[in-house]
Amino acid sequence: MHDDDLLIVGAGPYGLSVAAHAAARGLRVRVHGRLMSSWHDMPPGMLLKSEPWASDLSDPTGAYRLTAYAATRGVRAEHGVPLPVAFFTAYGEWFARHAVPAVDPRAVTAVRPRPDGGFAVTTEDGETTGARTVALALGVMPFTDVPAVLRPLMPGLVTHSSDHTDLTAFAGRDVTVLGAGQAALETAVLLTEFGARARVVARSGHLVWNTVPPSLRRDPWEAARAPHTGLGCGWRNLLYARTPGLFRRLPDTTRERVFDTALGPAGAWWLRPRFEAVADVRLGKTVVAAAPAGDRVRLTLADTGGPGAAATEVETDHVIAATGFRPRLDRVDVLPRDVRAALRTVGASGAPEVSGRFESSHPGLFLAGLLTAPSYGPAMRFVYGASYTAQRLVRGVERRLGAARRPAAVPGARTRAADRTGTRAEGTRAEGVRARG
């Protein structure tokens, strides 16, 4: 069996976009992973925070954008109208069927460099295949971040917000949600609407809500003051969205700071009226201790004002930490420990440094998605960054392979997932979505 030119680990928006560009360049490409897995697993009721026009997966001709899929469903993907998760997930599956030659649903358990410069890739059933280059598009799930004080109580009494596929099981229970971002606020709203007693605890002293997006067609003065971007309005967002390559050239300390602070926690404008139903909101508080109390959790909350601040206690049935994701190499279990240890990182962040073609410091090992956000900036935290990544990453693969240009291929084969399990109905479930890359 010949090595694949490029093997992609991950079948979400970034993995599928890279595959579409690689296939169109005539590369032998294979994608491993469950199609749109983290999107499939979001709870019913969540909506996409990003605008539809900023949520396209990327193919070279632009034939398979979200608007094209919407047309096949007789739906208009409109600016300022949030889309449900089932719709976006089904769009990703449709994209895979039309723009990607093959998706193998088996998970990859190990990627090991070979002496000849290629890679040995092992799947969950023990099969090992070869690849000349590998791209890791792992999504966000390996990088969930939960405060250290809560980790000993996982998973029985504490979970991360991304662990939940259905929040209706919490009906009638007292649930404390940590965080002030969209994931936290929307989780609290859904819990309340499903009959739970939801409480929000956040370090921030106030909640930030995004404003209703202005029309795409505005007078020149308004457009110049706050230009539209795939990351929201404003000149700073425009820089993040349009110039990731310049971001990569900033000093490590600057990139780390911006990654930690840019596009901070905020709720979507359409969620704010519904959030009024959440009766218990405690801002300016942090969890300093957590202990079991029978089958419940006792939390000690302190004011974020500093040492000596008053502490209070709360008992709750369960804690959901909607505390985001932290891209670190020590979470990339598919790579051997010695390979991870040898990769260059962005300062002390623990995140890998990547080149102008998204190649890590190990030749032939490419990275995409959240793992590259400390290198390339906030755009890589969202689906919006997939287009920039896919085009440049595939050029990097071609350069690494030393391959001459090949005739463009027109993929369109059914995915292996569909071949093995039968065609999956394109989602009709009325779900909602957190913005994920």
C-alpha positions as CSV (number, residue, x, y, z in Angstrom):
1,M,0.0,0.0,0.0
2,H,1.3,3.4,-1.0
3,D,1.5,6.2,1.7
4,D,-1.1,8.9,1.5
5,D,0.3,12.3,0.6
6,L,-1.6,13.8,3.4
7,L,-3.5,12.2,6.3
8,I,-5.8,14.5,8.2
9,V,-6.8,13.7,11.8
10,G,-10.1,15.4,12.5
11,A,-13.3,15.7,10.4
12,G,-14.6,19.1,11.6
13,P,-14.6,22.4,9.7
14,Y,-10.9,22.7,9.6
15,G,-10.1,19.1,8.7
16,L,-12.7,19.0,5.9
17,S,-11.6,22.4,4.5
18,V,-8.0,21.2,4.3
19,A,-9.1,18.0,2.7
20,A,-11.1,19.8,0.1
21,H,-8.2,22.0,-1.0
22,A,-5.7,19.0,-0.9
23,A,-8.0,16.8,-3.0
24,A,-8.5,19.6,-5.6
25,R,-4.7,19.9,-5.9
26,G,-4.6,16.2,-6.8
27,L,-3.0,15.0,-3.5
28,R,-3.8,11.5,-2.2
29,V,-5.6,12.6,0.9
30,R,-7.3,10.7,3.7
31,V,-9.4,12.1,6.6
32,H,-9.9,10.3,9.8
33,G,-12.6,11.1,12.4
34,R,-16.3,11.3,13.1
35,L,-17.9,13.9,10.8
36,M,-18.6,17.2,12.7
37,S,-18.4,15.3,16.0
38,S,-18.3,18.2,18.5
39,W,-21.1,19.9,16.6
40,H,-23.2,16.7,16.6
41,D,-22.8,16.5,20.4
42,M,-24.1,20.0,21.4
43,P,-27.3,20.1,23.4
44,P,-30.6,20.8,21.7
45,G,-31.5,24.5,21.6
46,M,-28.1,26.0,20.9
47,L,-27.6,28.5,18.0
48,L,-24.7,29.5,16.0
49,K,-23.2,32.7,17.3
50,S,-21.2,33.5,14.1
51,E,-23.0,35.1,11.2
52,P,-23.9,32.6,8.4
53,W,-21.6,34.4,5.9
54,A,-18.7,34.0,8.4
55,S,-19.4,30.2,8.9
56,D,-18.4,28.8,5.5
57,L,-16.2,25.7,5.2
58,S,-13.6,26.3,2.5
59,D,-13.2,24.7,-1.0
60,P,-11.1,26.1,-3.8
61,T,-14.0,27.3,-6.0
62,G,-16.3,28.4,-3.3
63,A,-19.0,26.1,-4.7
64,Y,-19.9,24.6,-1.3
65,R,-20.6,27.6,0.9
66,L,-23.3,27.6,3.6
67,T,-25.6,29.6,1.3
68,A,-25.3,26.9,-1.4
69,Y,-26.4,24.3,1.1
70,A,-29.2,26.5,2.4
71,A,-30.5,26.7,-1.1
72,T,-30.7,22.9,-1.4
73,R,-32.9,23.0,1.8
74,G,-35.1,25.9,0.6
75,V,-33.7,28.0,3.4
76,R,-32.1,31.5,3.3
77,A,-29.0,31.9,5.4
78,E,-29.5,35.6,6.4
79,H,-27.3,38.1,8.1
80,G,-28.5,38.7,11.7
81,V,-30.6,35.5,11.8
82,P,-28.9,32.8,14.0
83,L,-28.9,29.2,12.6
84,P,-29.5,26.1,14.7
85,V,-26.7,23.6,15.2
86,A,-28.5,20.8,13.3
87,F,-28.5,22.9,10.2
88,F,-24.8,23.8,10.5
89,T,-23.9,20.2,11.3
90,A,-25.8,18.9,8.3
91,Y,-24.1,21.5,6.2
92,G,-20.7,20.1,7.2
93,E,-21.9,16.6,6.3
94,W,-23.1,17.9,2.9
95,F,-19.8,19.6,2.3
96,A,-17.9,16.4,3.0
97,R,-20.0,14.4,0.5
98,H,-19.4,16.9,-2.2
99,A,-15.9,18.3,-1.6
100,V,-14.0,15.6,0.2
101,P,-13.0,12.3,-1.4
102,A,-13.1,10.1,1.7
103,V,-13.7,10.3,5.4
104,D,-12.8,7.3,7.6
105,P,-14.8,7.4,10.8
106,R,-12.2,5.5,12.8
107,A,-10.4,7.6,15.4
108,V,-6.6,7.9,15.2
109,T,-4.9,6.8,18.4
110,A,-1.2,7.4,17.4
111,V,0.8,9.4,14.9
112,R,4.5,8.3,15.0
113,P,7.3,9.7,12.9
114,R,9.2,7.1,10.8
115,P,13.0,7.1,10.1
116,D,12.3,7.8,6.4
117,G,10.6,11.1,7.2
118,G,7.0,9.9,6.9
119,F,4.5,8.9,9.6
120,A,2.9,5.7,10.8
121,V,-0.7,6.3,11.8
122,T,-2.6,3.9,14.0
123,T,-6.4,3.8,14.3
124,E,-8.6,2.7,17.2
125,D,-8.9,-0.9,15.8
126,G,-5.1,-1.3,15.6
127,E,-4.6,-0.9,11.9
128,T,-1.5,1.1,11.0
129,T,-1.1,3.0,7.7
130,G,1.5,5.3,6.2
131,A,1.5,9.0,5.3
132,R,4.1,11.3,3.9
133,T,2.6,14.2,5.8
134,V,0.0,14.6,8.6
135,A,-2.3,17.5,9.5
136,L,-3.8,17.5,13.0
137,A,-7.2,19.3,13.0
138,L,-8.3,18.1,16.4
139,G,-11.0,20.7,17.1
140,V,-11.5,21.8,20.7
141,M,-12.5,18.7,22.7
142,P,-9.0,17.7,23.7
143,F,-8.4,21.1,25.2
144,T,-11.2,21.7,27.7
145,D,-10.2,23.9,30.6
146,V,-11.6,23.4,34.1
147,P,-10.4,25.2,37.2
148,A,-7.9,23.1,39.2
149,V,-10.0,23.3,42.3
150,L,-12.9,21.5,40.6
151,R,-11.0,18.7,38.8
152,P,-11.0,16.2,41.7
153,L,-14.8,16.2,41.5
154,M,-15.0,15.3,37.8
155,P,-16.9,13.7,36.2
156,G,-19.6,12.8,38.8
157,L,-20.2,16.3,40.3
158,V,-18.4,18.6,37.9
159,T,-18.4,18.6,34.1
160,H,-17.3,20.8,31.3
161,S,-20.0,22.4,29.2
162,S,-18.8,20.6,26.1
163,D,-19.4,17.2,27.9
164,H,-23.2,17.6,27.5
165,T,-25.3,16.4,24.6
166,D,-28.6,16.9,26.4
167,L,-29.4,19.3,29.2
168,T,-32.9,18.0,29.8
169,A,-31.6,15.5,32.3
170,F,-31.0,18.4,34.8
171,A,-34.7,19.2,35.0
172,G,-35.7,19.9,38.6
173,R,-32.1,20.0,39.8
174,D,-29.9,22.9,41.1
175,V,-27.0,23.5,38.6
176,T,-24.2,26.1,38.9
177,V,-22.7,27.3,35.7
178,L,-19.2,28.9,35.8
179,G,-18.3,31.5,33.2
180,A,-19.5,34.7,31.5
181,G,-19.1,33.7,27.8
182,Q,-21.7,32.5,25.3
183,A,-21.3,28.9,26.4
184,A,-22.0,29.7,30.0
185,L,-24.9,32.1,29.4
186,E,-26.6,29.9,26.8
187,T,-26.2,26.8,29.0
188,A,-27.8,28.6,31.9
189,V,-30.7,29.7,29.7
190,L,-31.3,26.3,28.4
191,L,-31.1,24.7,31.8
192,T,-33.7,27.2,33.0
193,E,-36.0,26.6,30.0
194,F,-35.7,22.8,30.6
195,G,-36.8,23.2,34.2
196,A,-33.6,23.3,36.2
197,R,-32.7,25.9,38.8
198,A,-29.7,27.5,37.1
199,R,-27.1,29.7,38.8
200,V,-24.3,31.6,37.0
201,V,-21.0,32.4,38.8
202,A,-18.4,34.5,37.0
203,R,-15.2,36.2,37.9
204,S,-16.2,39.2,35.8
205,G,-17.9,42.1,37.6
206,H,-20.4,42.5,34.7
207,L,-21.7,40.7,31.7
208,V,-20.9,41.8,28.2
209,W,-23.5,41.4,25.5
210,N,-22.8,41.7,21.7
211,T,-25.0,44.3,20.0
212,V,-27.4,43.6,17.2
213,P,-25.2,43.4,14.0
214,P,-25.7,46.4,11.7
215,S,-26.9,45.9,8.2
216,L,-24.3,44.7,5.7
217,R,-25.3,47.7,3.5
218,R,-24.5,50.9,5.4
219,D,-23.5,54.4,4.4
220,P,-19.7,54.7,3.9
221,W,-19.1,56.6,7.1
222,E,-20.7,54.0,9.3
223,A,-18.9,51.2,7.4
224,A,-15.6,53.0,7.9
225,R,-16.1,53.5,11.6
226,A,-16.9,49.8,12.3
227,P,-16.2,47.6,9.3
228,H,-17.8,44.2,9.2
229,T,-15.5,41.2,9.7
230,G,-16.0,37.5,10.3
231,L,-15.1,38.1,13.9
232,G,-17.5,41.0,14.5
233,C,-17.4,44.7,13.7
234,G,-14.4,47.0,14.3
235,W,-10.9,47.7,13.1
236,R,-9.2,45.6,15.6
237,N,-11.3,42.6,14.6
238,L,-10.6,43.4,11.0
239,L,-6.9,43.1,11.7
240,Y,-7.4,39.8,13.5
241,A,-9.6,38.5,10.6
242,R,-7.6,39.7,7.6
243,T,-4.0,39.6,8.7
244,P,-3.2,36.4,10.7
245,G,0.2,36.3,8.9
246,L,1.1,39.6,10.5
247,F,0.0,38.4,13.9
248,R,2.3,35.4,13.6
249,R,5.3,37.9,13.4
250,L,4.5,39.6,16.7
251,P,6.7,38.8,19.7
252,D,5.7,35.7,21.7
253,T,4.7,37.7,24.7
254,T,2.4,39.9,22.6
255,R,0.8,36.9,20.9
256,E,0.2,35.2,24.3
257,R,-1.4,38.3,25.7
258,V,-3.7,38.9,22.8
259,F,-4.7,35.2,22.7
260,D,-5.7,35.5,26.4
261,T,-7.6,38.8,26.1
262,A,-8.9,39.4,22.6
263,L,-12.6,38.7,21.9
264,G,-13.3,38.1,25.5
265,P,-16.4,36.5,27.1
266,A,-19.6,37.9,25.7
267,G,-23.2,36.8,25.1
268,A,-25.0,36.9,21.8
269,W,-27.5,39.7,21.4
270,W,-30.4,37.3,20.7
271,L,-29.8,35.5,24.0
272,R,-30.1,38.5,26.3
273,P,-33.9,38.6,26.6
274,R,-34.0,34.9,27.4
275,F,-31.3,35.3,30.0
276,E,-33.6,37.4,32.2
277,A,-35.2,34.1,33.3
278,V,-32.0,33.1,35.0
279,A,-32.7,34.3,38.5
280,D,-29.4,33.7,40.3
281,V,-26.4,35.5,38.8
282,R,-23.4,36.1,41.0
283,L,-20.7,38.3,39.3
284,G,-17.3,39.2,40.6
285,K,-17.0,35.8,42.3
286,T,-14.5,33.0,42.0
287,V,-14.5,29.4,43.3
288,V,-11.7,29.0,45.9
289,A,-12.8,25.6,47.3
290,A,-15.1,22.7,46.3
291,A,-16.0,19.6,48.3
292,P,-18.6,16.8,48.2
293,A,-21.6,17.3,50.4
294,G,-23.4,14.0,50.3
295,D,-24.4,13.7,46.7
296,R,-24.1,17.4,46.1
297,V,-21.2,19.9,45.8
298,R,-20.3,22.6,48.4
299,L,-18.7,25.6,46.7
300,T,-16.8,28.3,48.5
301,L,-17.0,31.6,46.6
302,A,-14.8,34.6,47.2
303,D,-15.1,38.1,45.8
304,T,-12.5,38.8,43.1
305,G,-11.6,42.0,44.9
306,G,-8.5,40.3,46.3
307,P,-7.2,38.8,49.6
308,G,-9.5,39.2,52.6
309,A,-12.6,39.5,50.5
310,A,-15.7,38.0,52.0
311,A,-16.4,34.3,51.2
312,T,-19.8,32.6,50.8
313,E,-20.9,29.0,50.4
314,V,-23.3,27.5,47.9
315,E,-24.6,23.9,47.8
316,T,-25.6,22.7,44.3
317,D,-26.4,19.4,42.7
318,H,-23.9,19.8,39.9
319,V,-21.3,22.2,38.5
320,I,-20.9,22.9,34.8
321,A,-17.7,24.7,34.0
322,A,-18.1,26.7,30.8
323,T,-14.6,27.9,31.2
324,G,-13.3,27.5,27.6
325,F,-10.4,25.7,26.1
326,R,-6.6,25.9,26.4
327,P,-4.6,24.6,23.4
328,R,-1.6,22.9,24.8
329,L,0.7,20.2,23.3
330,D,0.5,18.1,26.5
331,R,-3.2,17.4,25.5
332,V,-2.2,16.1,22.0
333,D,-2.2,12.4,23.0
334,V,-1.9,11.1,19.5
335,L,1.7,12.3,19.3
336,P,4.5,10.5,21.3
337,R,5.7,12.4,24.3
338,D,9.2,12.9,22.9
339,V,7.8,14.5,19.8
340,R,5.6,16.8,21.8
341,A,8.5,17.8,24.0
342,A,10.7,18.6,21.0
343,L,8.2,20.9,19.2
344,R,8.8,24.6,19.4
345,T,6.2,26.5,21.3
346,V,4.8,30.1,21.5
347,G,6.6,31.4,24.5
348,A,5.5,29.6,27.7
349,S,2.0,29.0,26.5
350,G,2.5,25.3,25.8
351,A,0.9,25.8,22.4
352,P,2.9,24.8,19.3
353,E,4.6,27.3,17.0
354,V,3.8,26.9,13.3
355,S,5.3,28.3,10.2
356,G,3.8,30.5,7.5
357,R,2.4,27.3,6.0
358,F,1.1,25.9,9.3
359,E,3.9,23.4,9.6
360,S,5.2,22.6,13.1
361,S,8.9,22.4,13.9
362,H,8.7,18.7,13.1
363,P,9.0,18.4,9.3
364,G,5.8,17.2,7.7
365,L,3.6,17.6,10.7
366,F,1.0,20.3,10.1
367,L,-1.5,21.8,12.5
368,A,-4.9,23.5,12.0
369,G,-7.6,25.0,14.2
370,L,-7.5,26.0,17.8
371,L,-3.9,24.7,18.3
372,T,-2.7,27.4,15.9
373,A,-4.6,30.3,17.5
374,P,-1.6,31.3,19.8
375,S,0.5,31.5,16.6
376,Y,-2.0,33.1,14.2
377,G,-4.4,34.9,16.4
378,P,-8.1,34.9,17.3
379,A,-9.4,34.0,13.9
380,M,-8.3,30.4,14.4
381,R,-10.7,30.0,17.3
382,F,-13.6,30.2,14.8
383,V,-14.8,28.5,11.7
384,Y,-13.9,31.7,9.9
385,G,-10.2,30.9,10.0
386,A,-10.6,27.6,8.1
387,S,-10.2,29.2,4.6
388,Y,-7.0,31.0,5.5
389,T,-5.6,27.8,7.0
390,A,-6.6,25.4,4.3
391,Q,-5.1,27.3,1.4
392,R,-1.8,27.9,3.1
393,L,-1.5,24.5,4.8
394,V,-2.0,22.7,1.5
395,R,0.7,24.8,-0.2
396,G,3.0,23.8,2.7
397,V,2.2,20.2,2.2
398,E,3.0,20.5,-1.5
399,R,6.3,22.2,-0.7
400,R,7.2,19.5,1.8
401,L,6.4,16.8,-0.7
402,G,8.3,18.5,-3.4
403,A,5.3,17.7,-5.7
404,A,4.7,19.4,-9.1
405,R,1.3,20.8,-9.7
406,R,-1.2,18.2,-10.6
407,P,-4.5,18.4,-12.5
408,A,-7.3,19.5,-10.2
409,A,-9.6,16.7,-9.2
410,V,-13.3,17.0,-8.6
411,P,-14.1,14.9,-5.6
412,G,-17.6,14.0,-4.7
413,A,-17.4,10.5,-3.5
414,R,-19.6,9.4,-0.6
415,T,-17.8,9.4,2.7
416,R,-16.7,6.2,4.2
417,A,-18.8,7.0,7.2
418,A,-21.9,6.9,5.0
419,D,-20.7,3.8,3.1
420,R,-20.3,1.9,6.4
421,T,-23.3,3.1,8.4
422,G,-25.7,4.2,5.7
423,T,-26.6,7.7,4.6
424,R,-27.3,10.0,7.5
425,A,-30.4,12.2,7.3
426,E,-29.4,15.8,7.0
427,G,-30.3,17.2,10.4
428,T,-33.7,18.3,11.2
429,R,-33.2,18.6,14.9
430,A,-33.9,22.1,16.2
431,E,-30.6,22.6,18.0
432,G,-28.5,25.7,18.7
433,V,-24.8,26.3,18.4
434,R,-21.8,27.8,20.2
435,A,-19.3,29.1,17.7
436,R,-16.6,26.4,17.4
437,G,-13.6,26.1,15.0
